[in-house]
Amino acid sequence: MSKLAINGGPRAVPDGLIKPWPPITDVDRKYVLDSLNQPNHAWGPNCIAFEQEFAKWNGNKFAITTNSGTAALHMGVAACGCGAGDEVIVPAYSWSSSATCVLHHNAIPVFVDIDFATINIDVNKIEKAITRRTKAIIVVHLHGLSVNMEKVMSIARKHGLKVIEDCCQAHGAEYKGKKVGTFGDCAAFSFNQNKCLCSGEGGMFVTDNEELAAKARMVWSFGETRTPSEKRDYHAYALGWMYRNNDLTAAFGRAQLARLDEYIKIQRKHAAILLKELANVEGLILPVEPPGHKANHYNFTCRIDWKALGWKGHPARFRDAIMKALNAEGVPAHVWQHFILPAMTVFQAKNAFGKGSPWCFGGKVDYDPKRFPAAQRHTDSHFGMTNPLRAPNGPEAVRTVAKAIKKVFANIRELDVDKVLAS
């Protein structure tokens, strides 16, 4: 392999080879312009159609289109009756919204370490975290790989707990032939820029339970009991927010939804190429897909085995230097989360609303980061990629990225970590 680009060698991935996400076609333009040319730009016909089409696509009875995946998660926490002092189990590694949504309704997150292999919540540690205050479990199908929902639902049924699925990255991911978002009591999806279904921003709350749907709608629309499609009395019956979507965003989402199955097929094909090309790279831990799981490969997440490569310093420093080397080669890799959730200030301070709220309503909860070693190990060693796997990129772009990764790891010992990080 040639000299590393970060040390003055040739760049492996040419500028402009990796195309941006999502692909925009005349279908997208027509949907959005048709929305623009009709009179209802807040809550309009595309919002209603988007809910119906997404519910049909995912296999749910009810769908409520929201302005974000975070909003949909909060709606799930509220709909499941979680309130002041109630505990909700959450994985120790995820996006912050997976846990702050619990705080939004004055409930208390209780973290469980992840399974290092899958990066998802360690289902074998959930039961130990259950107390008399536990009300629900939030499972996050991280990076498009489903949690073992058979085990989660068995635990939930045994203890009478609600299950909220965070599917914000997992559109179309499956467990034993069934799509995520159809196992638990309710689920949340996100449609922001990076998601497999992109409408710029937006999200969807889904459930098969009519009562939960009604409770979620109250949070979604000012605490009212009637939707914008009905004759509203503008009376707030409960604490509510404004989480509704708008017609332009919903129109864009509908156009993209029509191609979602094709997108996921492409992502799986490209992930298979990367897995084959990178199979024998020393020091690189590749993503897994356990039996019974079908990932959508939202993010191709790798970990660095720093011990195998002879690194004796802090693993994150080594990872960060490798990241710089990969980026110099033109690989659009990134670190997705630099912190495990329990280490974030909002949880360490235990004072989200002031005066110790919501922790003042519950029992003692331990957020010592040392209790979550698998999550910390992953955080310090991971990097990921999205765009190379996605349309409109093709197999050749994926192979070029794989070649660049192999180049960096083949020349890893010429990487001066201190010099790279100081530059």
C-alpha positions in Angstrom: 0.0 0.0 0.0 1.2 3.6 -0.7 2.1 6.2 1.8 -0.8 7.5 4.0 -2.4 10.7 2.8 -2.1 12.2 6.2 1.7 11.8 5.9 1.8 13.3 2.4 0.8 10.3 0.3 -2.0 10.1 -2.4 -5.6 10.3 -1.4 -7.4 7.0 -1.8 -11.0 8.2 -2.4 -11.3 10.9 -5.1 -13.2 14.1 -4.3 -16.8 13.9 -5.4 -16.9 10.1 -5.6 -19.2 9.8 -2.5 -22.6 11.4 -3.4 -24.8 13.1 -0.8 -27.9 11.6 0.8 -30.8 11.5 0.1 -31.2 11.3 -3.7 -33.7 13.9 -4.9 -35.8 13.1 -8.0 -38.7 14.7 -9.9 -41.1 12.6 -7.7 -39.8 14.5 -4.6 -40.2 17.8 -6.4 -43.7 17.1 -7.5 -44.9 16.0 -4.0 -43.4 19.1 -2.4 -44.5 21.6 -5.1 -48.1 20.1 -5.0 -48.0 20.6 -1.2 -46.8 24.2 -1.7 -49.6 24.9 -4.2 -52.4 23.8 -1.9 -53.7 26.0 1.0 -53.0 23.9 4.1 -49.3 24.2 4.9 -49.5 23.5 8.6 -51.6 20.4 9.0 -52.7 19.3 5.5 -53.6 16.3 3.4 -50.1 15.0 3.1 -49.9 14.7 6.9 -52.9 12.4 6.9 -51.7 10.4 3.9 -48.2 10.0 5.4 -49.7 8.5 8.6 -51.8 6.1 6.6 -49.0 5.0 4.2 -46.4 4.6 6.9 -48.7 2.6 9.2 -49.4 0.3 6.2 -45.7 0.0 5.3 -44.6 -0.8 8.8 -47.6 -2.9 9.8 -49.2 -0.7 12.6 -52.8 0.2 13.2 -52.1 3.8 14.2 -49.4 6.3 13.2 -49.1 9.9 14.2 -46.7 12.1 12.2 -44.5 14.3 14.4 -41.9 17.1 14.0 -39.1 14.8 15.3 -38.2 11.4 16.5 -37.6 12.9 19.9 -41.2 14.1 20.0 -42.4 10.6 19.1 -40.3 9.2 21.9 -41.7 11.6 24.5 -45.2 10.8 23.3 -44.5 7.1 23.9 -43.2 7.8 27.5 -46.4 9.8 28.2 -48.8 7.4 26.5 -47.3 4.5 28.6 -48.2 6.4 31.8 -44.7 7.2 32.9 -44.7 10.1 35.3 -43.0 11.7 38.4 -40.7 9.2 40.1 -41.4 6.3 37.7 -38.3 4.6 36.4 -37.7 3.8 32.8 -34.9 1.4 31.7 -32.7 2.7 28.9 -29.5 1.5 27.3 -26.3 3.2 28.5 -25.2 4.0 24.9 -27.5 5.8 22.4 -28.4 9.2 21.3 -29.3 11.5 24.2 -33.0 11.7 23.2 -33.4 8.0 24.0 -33.0 9.0 27.7 -33.9 12.7 27.9 -37.4 11.8 26.6 -37.9 10.1 30.0 -37.0 13.3 31.7 -39.5 15.2 29.6 -42.3 13.6 31.5 -40.6 13.8 34.9 -39.6 10.1 35.0 -36.2 8.8 35.8 -33.9 7.0 33.4 -32.2 3.8 34.7 -29.3 2.8 32.5 -28.3 -0.8 31.5 -25.0 -1.6 29.9 -24.8 -2.7 26.3 -23.8 -5.9 24.7 -20.5 -5.0 23.0 -21.0 -7.3 20.0 -24.4 -5.8 18.9 -24.1 -2.3 20.5 -27.6 -2.8 21.7 -28.9 -3.0 25.3 -27.7 -6.2 27.0 -31.0 -8.0 27.4 -29.4 -10.3 30.0 -28.9 -7.3 32.3 -32.4 -5.8 32.1 -34.1 -7.8 34.8 -31.5 -6.9 37.4 -32.3 -3.2 36.8 -36.0 -3.6 37.5 -37.3 -2.1 40.8 -40.8 -1.5 42.2 -40.7 1.9 40.6 -40.0 0.6 37.0 -42.7 1.5 34.6 -41.3 0.8 31.1 -38.3 -0.3 29.1 -37.0 1.7 26.1 -35.2 -0.5 23.6 -33.1 1.2 21.0 -32.5 -0.7 17.7 -29.2 1.1 17.3 -27.6 1.6 13.9 -30.4 -0.4 12.3 -30.0 -3.7 14.2 -32.9 -5.0 16.1 -32.7 -5.8 19.8 -33.6 -9.4 20.7 -37.3 -8.5 21.2 -38.3 -12.1 22.2 -36.3 -11.7 25.4 -37.4 -8.1 26.0 -41.1 -8.9 25.7 -40.8 -11.9 27.9 -39.2 -9.8 30.7 -41.8 -7.1 30.2 -44.7 -9.4 30.4 -43.3 -11.1 33.5 -43.0 -7.8 35.3 -46.0 -6.0 33.8 -43.9 -3.3 32.1 -44.6 -1.3 29.0 -42.1 -1.5 26.1 -41.2 1.6 23.9 -39.2 0.9 20.8 -36.8 3.6 19.6 -36.7 2.8 15.9 -35.3 6.2 14.9 -32.4 4.5 13.0 -34.1 1.2 12.3 -36.6 1.7 9.5 -37.3 -1.7 8.0 -35.0 -3.6 10.3 -36.4 -7.0 11.3 -36.3 -9.6 14.1 -37.4 -13.1 13.1 -39.1 -11.8 10.0 -41.1 -9.1 11.8 -40.4 -5.3 11.5 -39.3 -3.3 14.4 -41.9 -1.0 15.8 -44.4 -3.9 15.9 -43.2 -5.7 19.0 -43.7 -3.2 21.9 -46.6 -1.2 23.1 -45.5 1.7 20.9 -42.6 3.0 18.9 -40.9 6.1 17.5 -39.2 6.7 14.2 -37.1 9.7 13.0 -37.0 11.2 9.5 -34.2 13.8 9.9 -31.4 14.3 7.4 -29.3 11.3 8.3 -32.1 8.7 8.6 -32.9 5.9 6.1 -36.2 7.8 5.4 -35.3 11.5 5.2 -37.8 14.3 5.1 -35.4 16.9 6.4 -36.9 16.7 9.9 -39.9 14.8 11.3 -40.9 11.6 12.9 -43.7 9.1 13.5 -45.3 7.6 16.6 -46.8 4.2 16.0 -48.9 1.7 18.0 -51.6 -0.9 17.7 -53.3 0.3 20.9 -56.1 2.8 20.4 -55.9 4.1 24.0 -52.1 4.7 23.7 -52.7 6.5 20.4 -55.2 8.8 22.0 -52.9 9.6 25.0 -50.0 10.3 22.6 -52.2 12.7 20.5 -52.9 14.7 23.6 -49.2 15.3 24.2 -48.8 15.9 20.5 -51.4 18.7 20.2 -51.6 21.0 23.2 -53.3 18.5 25.5 -56.4 18.5 23.3 -58.5 15.4 22.7 -59.4 16.3 19.1 -57.0 16.2 16.1 -56.5 19.1 13.7 -58.5 17.0 11.2 -61.6 17.2 13.5 -63.6 20.1 14.9 -61.4 21.3 17.8 -62.6 22.8 21.0 -59.1 24.2 21.9 -59.5 23.0 25.4 -56.3 21.6 27.1 -57.4 18.5 29.0 -53.8 17.6 30.1 -50.3 18.8 29.8 -49.5 19.0 26.1 -46.8 20.1 23.6 -46.9 21.0 19.9 -45.3 18.1 18.2 -47.3 18.0 15.0 -45.7 17.7 11.5 -46.4 20.1 8.6 -47.6 19.4 5.1 -44.4 20.2 3.2 -42.3 17.9 5.3 -44.9 15.2 5.1 -45.0 15.5 1.4 -41.3 15.0 1.1 -41.5 12.0 3.5 -44.2 10.4 1.4 -42.1 10.7 -1.8 -39.1 9.1 0.0 -41.2 6.4 1.6 -42.2 5.1 -1.8 -38.4 4.3 -2.4 -37.6 3.1 1.1 -37.6 -0.6 0.4 -35.2 0.0 -2.5 -32.9 2.1 -0.3 -32.7 -0.6 2.4 -31.9 -3.2 -0.2 -29.0 -1.1 -1.5 -27.7 -0.5 2.0 -27.7 -4.2 2.7 -25.9 -5.0 -0.6 -23.3 -2.4 0.1 -22.8 -3.5 3.7 -22.2 -7.1 2.4 -19.5 -5.8 0.1 -17.8 -3.9 3.0 -18.0 -7.0 5.3 -16.3 -9.1 2.6 -13.6 -6.6 1.7 -12.7 -5.8 5.3 -13.0 -9.3 6.7 -9.3 -9.9 7.3 -8.2 -6.4 8.4 -6.1 -6.7 11.5 -7.3 -4.7 14.4 -10.8 -3.9 12.9 -13.9 -5.2 14.6 -16.8 -5.3 12.1 -20.5 -5.1 12.7 -22.4 -8.3 13.4 -25.9 -9.5 12.4 -26.9 -12.4 14.7 -29.2 -15.2 13.5 -32.8 -14.0 13.2 -31.8 -10.4 12.8 -32.0 -8.4 9.5 -30.3 -5.0 9.8 -31.0 -2.0 7.6 -27.3 -0.9 8.0 -28.2 2.7 8.8 -24.6 3.1 10.0 -21.7 0.8 9.3 -20.1 0.9 12.7 -16.7 -0.6 13.3 -14.5 -0.8 16.4 -10.8 -0.7 16.7 -9.0 -3.5 18.6 -6.2 -1.3 20.0 -4.6 -4.2 21.9 -4.2 -6.2 18.7 -2.5 -3.3 17.1 -0.1 -2.8 20.0 -1.5 0.5 21.3 -0.9 1.0 25.0 -2.4 4.5 25.5 -5.9 5.7 25.9 -8.0 3.9 23.2 -10.0 7.1 22.2 -6.7 8.9 21.3 -5.7 6.0 19.0 -9.2 6.0 17.5 -9.2 9.7 16.9 -5.8 9.6 15.1 -7.1 6.7 12.9 -10.2 8.8 12.2 -8.0 11.7 11.0 -6.0 9.3 8.8 -9.2 7.9 7.3 -10.7 11.3 6.6 -7.4 12.4 4.9 -7.9 9.4 2.6 -11.4 10.7 1.7 -13.3 8.2 3.9 -16.4 9.9 5.3 -16.1 8.2 8.7 -17.2 9.8 11.9 -17.5 9.3 15.6 -21.2 9.0 16.4 -21.2 9.5 20.2 -18.2 10.6 22.3 -19.9 10.0 25.6 -21.9 7.2 27.2 -25.3 8.5 28.4 -24.7 8.2 32.2 -21.6 10.4 31.8 -23.6 13.3 30.3 -24.0 16.3 32.6 -27.8 16.3 32.5 -27.8 12.9 34.2 -24.7 13.5 36.4 -26.2 16.7 37.8 -29.6 15.1 38.6 -31.2 18.5 38.4 -33.0 18.6 35.0 -35.9 20.9 36.1 -34.2 22.4 39.2 -34.6 21.5 42.9 -33.4 17.9 42.1 -36.3 17.1 39.8 -37.2 14.5 38.7 -34.8 12.5 40.8 -36.3 14.0 44.0 -39.5 12.0 43.3 -37.8 8.6 43.2 -35.2 6.4 44.8 -31.4 6.3 44.5 -30.1 5.8 41.0 -26.5 5.3 40.3 -25.0 6.9 37.2 -21.3 6.0 37.9 -19.9 5.6 34.4 -17.7 2.7 35.6 -20.8 0.6 35.9 -21.1 0.5 32.1 -17.8 -0.9 30.8 -19.1 -2.3 27.5 -20.6 1.0 26.6 -17.4 2.9 27.5 -15.3 0.4 25.5 -17.5 0.9 22.5 -17.5 4.7 22.8 -13.8 4.9 22.9 -13.1 2.5 20.0 -15.9 3.1 17.4 -16.2 4.9 14.1 -19.0 4.7 11.5 -20.1 5.6 8.0 -23.5 6.3 6.4 -23.2 7.8 3.0 -21.0 5.2 1.3 -23.6 2.6 1.9 -26.5 4.6 0.5 -28.0 5.5 -2.8 -27.1 7.0 -5.2 -23.7 5.5 -4.4 -22.9 2.2 -6.1 -20.6 -0.8 -5.4 -17.6 0.8 -6.9 -17.7 3.7 -4.5 -18.1 1.2 -1.6 -15.0 -0.8 -2.8 -13.0 2.3 -3.1 -13.8 3.2 0.5 -12.9 -0.3 1.6 -9.6 0.0 -0.2 -8.9 3.3 1.7 -9.7 1.7 5.0 -7.4 -1.2 4.3 -4.6 1.2 3.3 -4.8 3.0 6.7 -4.8 -0.2 8.7 -2.0 -1.7 6.6 0.2 1.3 7.4 -1.1 1.9 10.9 2.4 1.7 12.5 3.6 4.8 10.5 0.9 6.8 12.2 2.3 9.2 14.8 -0.7 9.6 17.1 0.7 12.5 19.1 1.7 14.4 16.0 -1.6 13.7 14.2 -3.7 14.8 17.2 -1.7 18.0 17.7 -2.1 19.1 14.0 
